[in-house]
Amino acid sequence: MSIRTSLKKVLPPISVTEQEALDAGDVWIESSIYQGKPDMQALRDIPQAKLSAEEQAFMDGPVTELLGMIDDFELGNGKHIPQDVLDFLGKNRFFSMIIPKKFGGLEFSPYANSTIVATIAAKSGAIAVTVMVPNSLGPGELLMHYGTNEQQDYWLPRLADGRDIPCFALTSPEAGSDAGAIPDAAIVTKGEYNGEEVLGLRVSWDKRYITLAPIATVLGLAFKVFDPEQLLGDKLELGITCALLPKSHPGVELGNRHDPMGVRFYNGTTRGQDVFIPMDFIIGGQKNIGRGWQMLVSCLGAGRGISLPAMGVATAQTAFKGTVEYSFVREQFGVPIGRFEGIQEKMADIAGKTFLLEA
């Protein structure tokens, strides 16, 4: 009996959401690695990444100016990100690195996105998270790939210039990465919107750990859709769906705040009870009911493959820098501890692993 056959007997069956995640996206060099035949030539053929002139100018200008505005010690001892910093981020389009230029965005490369987030993270994790989230999985990314023309034309320019600050709510008290377990639900029904009776959804949700929720002006929301009256067909359960709701929409609750381990980026809850939304609020329109999980996993790359690794590298660099500096300030037996062979061995290990992370 093969190992695979043995494991299939003890492992639970693959869920619908897990299968959708497996089917989403594509593979690259990891395919050859898992086959035991790593294609090293494919790696060598990749051209070296570098910043364009426009991206370098952004690094030398707005990014450098932002770093001068940040006092992470003061930020950590306070409660809020200073308003002038938030205004600066919006004015200089830090939230629009992935948004195309035709919508007013910066349309930077993934390498520039990574470099900018890592540079900010080396000074302040809270500010880096604030910049990272709108440029990874969220309303902007979903609208670019799945939004209707009308949704893109309205929302993307507003997200690009900072008029609107987005958040995306998937995680609930009961479920996070296990999206199939979210209890948040919507019922297909008719209701009143702008003085007219229209077909839509009546949504109830209770979300937590939502980054930027306390200051967001537009809410991306994931929930399951049910059609008990079969207004859309003969299926009762239609699946996970993503919608976009303005904060001002009746019934939307935003503002409560978590304290994520003392790091001062904005993170909080959002709730709503029997909130009616028209079909136009669904990202991509009515045809995308039930496609929400597929949409989400297809857009995970920016956050999982760019922004989070950039923050991890910055954390390692900052830790290494602080370790080396302290080793030459702290003295024992009249000698900086950085001169001791045992300490040097540890620092060399940290340096090597940091180099690997950078690579």
N, C-alpha and C positions, 0 to 999 in steps of 0.2 A: 504493500500500500504506500502510495507516495505521500510526501509531507503535505502537499496541497490537499489531497483527499482527506487526510487525517484532520487537518485544520478546518476544513469545510464542515466536518461533523460537530465540532465544538464551538465554532464561531457563529454568532447570530447572522441571519440573512441580511443582505445589503438593503437598506431602506430606500425609499423613493428619492429622498433628498440626497442621500449618499451616491446613488446611481447618477443623478443629475450632475453632481459635482465631478464624478469620474468622466462623464461624457462631455463636460464643458472644456473649452480651451484646446490646447494641443501639447505636443511634447517637443523637446529640443535635445540637447546633448545628454540629458538624464536618461533618455531612452536607450542609448548605446551603453551607458554605464550599468543600467540594470540588466542588460543582456550580457554583461561580462566582457564587452568589447568596446571600451571607451574610445570615442573618435577624437583623439587629441588633435588631429589636423584641423578639425572643425573649430576647435578653440583657437589654434594658432592663426587661422584665417580671418578671425574677427579683427577688424581695424581698431586701433587704439582710440578710445573715446576721448573727446576733447570738447571744451566749451566753444561755442560760436562767438563771434565778436560781440553780438548783442547780449549773449548770456554772460560773457566776461564783464561787460560794462555794467550789467545788473549786479554782479558780485562786487565789483569795485565801487558801485554807487549805493543803491538802496540797501543792499545786504550789509555793507560796511557801516552805513549810517545807522541801521537798525541795531547792530551790535553795540554801537556807542550809546544807544538809548537804554540798553538793558542792564539792570543791576540785579543779578539773580539772587544775591543774598537778601536784598531788600524785598524782592518779589516773594521769596520763600517765607519771609517773616510777615508778609501782609496777607490780604485775603483776595485781592483782585489784580488782574493784569491792568496796568495803567491805561486809561482811556486813550492817551496820546499814542501809545504803542499800537493799540487796536486800530485807531484812525490811520496811522502810518501804514499799517499792513494793508488796509483796504485801499487807501489812496494810491499806493504803489503796486497794486495788483498782485500781491503775494498769494492771494487766494485763487489766482487764475493761471497758474503755470501749465495746467493741462488743457485749458480752454482755447480753442482755435482763435486766431487773430481776427477772423471775420466776425466774431462775436465780442471782440474787444479784449480777448485774453492774450497772454504772453506766448502761449504755444511753445513752451520750452521742451527740450529733449529730456528723456528719462535720466540721462547723465547729469544734466543741469539740475533737474528736480532733486536728485540724490545729493549733489554737491551742496546745494543751497540748504536743504534740510539738515545735512550733517554739520555744516558750518554754524548754523543757528543752534543746533543741539549741543555743540561744544560749549556754548555760552549759557544756554537756558533750555532745559528740556520742556518747560511749560510753553514757551513761545514756539519751539519747534513743533510740538504737537498741534498747536493752534494753526500753524501754517500747513502742517502735513495733512490733516483730516480733510479739508476741502479739496486737496489735490490728490486724494486717493479714492477709496470706495465711498461714494456719497452721491448726492443729487447731481452734481456736475458731470461726473463720469457716466452715470446712468442716463442722463438726458442726452449726452453726446452720442451714445450708442443706440439708445432705444426711444428717445423722446420724439414726439410728433414735431413737425416743422413749427407749429404754433408754440409749443412748449419751449423749444430751443430758442426761437426768436424772442420770447418774452423773458425767460429765466436766465439764460446764459450771459447776456450782457449785464444783468443785474448782479449775478454772482461774480462776474469778472471785475467789476469796478467797486465791489464792496458794498453796494447798496443793500444787498441781502447777504446774510450769513447763514450757511446751511448746516444742518446736522442730519444724520441718518439713524433711525431708530429700528434696530432689529432685536437687540437683547432685551429679554424680559426677566422677571424674578425667577421664572421656571426654566428658561432656555436661553442659550446664546449660540454657540457653534452648532448645537443640535436644533437647527432652525425648524425642523419638522415638528418639534414639541412646543412651539410658541402657542400660547392660548389666545392670543389676540385675534379677533375674528370680525368679519364683515358679512352682512346679509344683503343680498341683492334685493332692492325694493325701489319704490318710487317715492319721491319727496320733492319739497319745494326748494328751488335755487334761483335767485335773482327774480323772484316773483312768478316763476313758472314751475309746473310740475314736470320733472324729468326723471329718467331712469338713473339710478345711482347705487350707492352702497351706504349702509348704516354701520359705522365702524366703532368698536370698543377696543381700547388698548391700555396697557399698563407697562411702560418700558422703564428701564434703568440703565445706569452706566453709559449714557449717551453723551459722547464728547461734543462740546459746543452747545448742547441743548439749552443751558441757562441764558445764552445770549443770541440764540438762533432766531432768525426771522422767517425761515422757511424750513419745514419739517418733512424729511423723507421718511416714509413709514412702510414697514413690512407687516403683513397680516394674512390670515387665511380667509378665503372667500367661500361662502356657502349660498346656495340658491334653492331654498326650501320650496318656493313657489314655482320653480323651474321657468323663470322668466327668460332665461338665456338658452334653454335646452333641457335635455333630460338628465343631466348630471346634477347631483346634489352638492358634492364637494368639488370645488373648482381649483383649489390649490393656493399656494403662496403668491401674493400680489404686492407690487410696490406702487405707492402713490406719493404725491407731493402736495402738501397742505401749507398754505400761508399761516403764520402764527395768528393772524387776525381772524382766521376762520372761526365761526362760532363753535365753542366746545373744545377747542384745542387748549391744553394746559401745558405750559412750559415755564421754567423759571427756578424750580427747586434745584438744589445743588448738592452733589456728593463732595467728599474730600478724598481724592484718590492718593492716599499715602502721603499727604502733605504737599504734593506737587500741584502748583497753582493753575494748571490749565482748567478750563471750564468743562465740567462733567456733571450730568444730572439726570433728572427723570422727565418723562412726558406721559400724560394721561389723556384719555377722552372716553366719554360714555355715550353711546348711541349718537355719534356725530355723523350727520348726513353729508356725503360728498358726491358730486356728479361724476359721471364716468370720465369726464375730461381731466379729472385730477389724477387718474391712473397714468403712470409713466408709459407713454406709448399708446394710451387710449384703451378702449374696451377690449381690443384684440389681445392685449397683453395680460388679461386676467389669467392667473395660474402659471405665468411664466416668471414669477418673481425670483424664485430660487435660482433658476438657470441664469437669469440676468445678473444676479449678485455674484455667483461663483465665476462667471465669465469676466467680471470686472474687478476681481480680487487682486489682480497682478500688480497694480500700481501701489497698493498699500503693503501687500505681503512681499513683493519682490523689489520694491524701490525704497519706500519711505521708512518702513520699520528697520530694514538692514542699515540704512543710512544713520538712523538714530543709534543703533547698536554699535556701529563703528565709532561714532562720535563719543559715545559713553566710554568705550575702551581707550580712545585717544586721550580723553580728559583724565581718566583714571591713571593712565601711564604717566602723563605729564605731571599730575599732582604727586604721584609716588616718587618720581625722580627728583622733583624740586624739594620735597620734604626730606628725602634721603641726604641731601646736601645741607639742610638746615639743622636737622637733628644730629647732635653729637654725643658720642660715648667714648670714654677714655681719651677725650681731647681730639677725637677724630670723627668727621662726618660718617654716619653709618653707611652712606653710599660707597665708602672706600672698603667696606668689609666684603670679603669674597662671598659669604653666604647671601648677603643682600644683593650683591651684583648678579648672582646666579638667578635669583627670583626676578630681578628687573629684566634680565636678558630673556627669561621665559615670557614675561609679560610683553616685552617688545616684539618678540617673534610672533606671538599669537595675535598681537595688534596688527602687525604687518600682514599676516594671513587674512585677517578680516578686511583690511584695506584692499587687498588684491581681489 
